[in-house]
């Protein structure tokens, strides 16, 4: 099928319908008929753009992950344009992966449901693996850039730091989904999570960027 702007728009609209259904009613709610109703299309039109339900579900998962990464990329570009240090850019970017508002809570739920399905679905598992790999690679690149500009100590392992930060973000996301306002000492869990992230980034990026002097 030729790729046109209308083609891509409709596929995106259908993917959004899948995400909405799964985030509100679970994986089984995303039948072809329900997706068509949610998107405002006929079942035949949905099947015209997606040959199978599996193809549709995988595309919806990929689309959601791409949207998250695009938001992060926009924040990185803004931070670089404002000549912010890498530490400050990461502190703004990483909470994009936390369920801190209604939209991101929906993304979290969809992501967790898909990852549960990935345990017995190799195609979904591959999308999950690739997405996690992209996030780790971006963090590792930030650490490597930090070593080049003076923010990060030269003996720091970029890959090890990426694994650590990715695990930290994912673990905190789990807690934040369950109880974002749970008190931690005299803070909410959301405030505590931000403090934890800032403390770890400060330790990992202790220097000052030479590029903006």
HELIX and SHEET records of a PDB file:
HELIX    1   1 UNK A    5  UNK A   25  1                                  21    
HELIX    2   2 UNK A   27  UNK A   29  5                                   3    
HELIX    3   3 UNK A   32  UNK A   39  1                                   8    
HELIX    4   4 UNK A   43  UNK A   49  1                                   7    
HELIX    5   5 UNK A   53  UNK A   81  1                                  29    
HELIX    6   6 UNK A   86  UNK A   93  1                                   8    
HELIX    7   7 UNK A   94  UNK A   97  5                                   4    
HELIX    8   8 UNK A  102  UNK A  117  1                                  16    
HELIX    9   9 UNK A  122  UNK A  149  1                                  28    
HELIX   10  10 UNK A  158  UNK A  179  1                                  22    
HELIX   11  11 UNK A  189  UNK A  204  1                                  16    
SHEET    1   A 2 UNK A 183  UNK A 184  0                                        
SHEET    2   A 2 UNK A 187  UNK A 188 -1                                        
END                                                                             
